[in-house]
Amino acid sequence: MRKTVVVVEGPDGSGKTTLARALVEVGFEYGHRGPPEKPALDFYLDELEAHEHDAVIDRLHVGSYVYGKAFRGIDDLTDFE
């Protein structure tokens, strides 16, 4: 059985959680993760395997590397994260 995993990423206040909640209402599993504790590719692959059904992941924090400083004035992730 094929599963769909949707990753919702973007700056604070852009509607990520609103979109994720709408997907949960139509049957998606919900996931929200803090910053990765291992290289991003490994983190993504593990996250994709963690769900047995269609899932929506509300933020994987990789976008924070791009927009964190612009929105918060600080870098929230290290190069490793």
N, C-alpha and C positions, 0 to 999 in steps of 0.2 A: 504494500500500500504506500503510495506516494504521500508525503506530508509537505505542507507549505510552512515555511518559517519566514516571518516578516520582521525585519529589524527596523525600528523607528529611531532615527538619529537626527539631532539638530540642536540648536541653541535653546537655552531655557526660555519658556514661554511661547514656543513655536507650535504647541498643540500635540506633542508626542503622546502624552498620557491620554488626552482626549481621543486620539485616533486609536490607541491601544485598547481603551475601554470599549469603543465601538466594535472592534474586532472580537473582543471577549464576548460581547452580547450575541454574536453570531457563531460562537462555538470555538474560538481559538483559546488555547492555554495562554496564561499570562506569565511573563518573566521580566524581572527588573534586576539589573546587575550593577554593582559598583565597579570601580576601575579594575581592570584585569590584574591578576597577580602573576601572570606569565605572558610570554610573547603573544601578541594580538592574534596571530593566525591560529595558534593552538587554542586560545581562549574561544575564538569563533567556532572552530570545529567541535570542541567539547560542548559548547552551548547548543549547536545544531543537533547533536546526538542526544542531548538531555531530554528532549521532548518526544513523546510517543505519538502525538497528534499535531494537527496544525497549531502553530504557536506564534505569538507576537512578543517580541523582545523589546521592551520599552527602554531603550538606550543601552549601548555597549561602551559608551564613553570615548570611543576613538575620535569622534568629532570634537571632543573637548580639547584635543591637541591642536585643532585648527582654530576653534572659536573661543576657547577658554580665556585667553588673554584679552580678546576684544570685548567680551561680555563681563568678565570679572576683574580684569586688570592684573591677573596672575596666571601663570602656567599651572594648570591643575594636574597635569600628567608629566611624568618623566619620559625621557626618550625610550626607556625600556617598556613602560606601560603603553 
